[in-house]
Amino acid sequence: MAIVIYSLCALTCLVAAALLLRGYAHTRFRLLFWSGLCFVTLTLSNALNVVDRLTPTQINLIPARLVTALAAVVLILFGLIWERN
C-alpha cells in the first residue's frame, strides 16, 4: 500500500511540474520556471523513494533522495531570490 501512495506522490509532482512549465511556456513568467524545476527534482526524489522501497535493503538510496530534495529547495530559493530583484 505504501508503494501506491509514494507512486501517487511522484505522479502528483510530475503533473504539477508539467503544469508549471506549461504555464511558463505561455507567459514567460520566470518564477513558474523555477517552480517547475523544483517540482521536477521533487518528482525525481519521490521516484527514488519508490525505487528505494521496492529494492532489497542492501541498496540505500536515502542519500540520493536527500540530495535531490535539497536541490529542489535550492532551486526554489534561488528562483525566489533571483526574481525579487
Stockholm file with secondary structure:
# STOCKHOLM 1.0

chainA/1-85         MAIVIYSLCALTCLVAAALLLRGYAHTRFRLLFWSGLCFVTLTLSNALNVVDRLTPTQINLIPARLVTALAAVVLILFGLIWERN
#=GR chainA/1-85 SS CHHHHHHHHHHHHHHHHHHHHHHHHHHCCHHHHHHHHHHHHHHHHHHHHHHHHHSCTTSCCHHHHHHHHHHHHHHHHHHHHHHHC
#=GC SS_cons        CHHHHHHHHHHHHHHHHHHHHHHHHHHCCHHHHHHHHHHHHHHHHHHHHHHHHHSCTTSCCHHHHHHHHHHHHHHHHHHHHHHHC
//
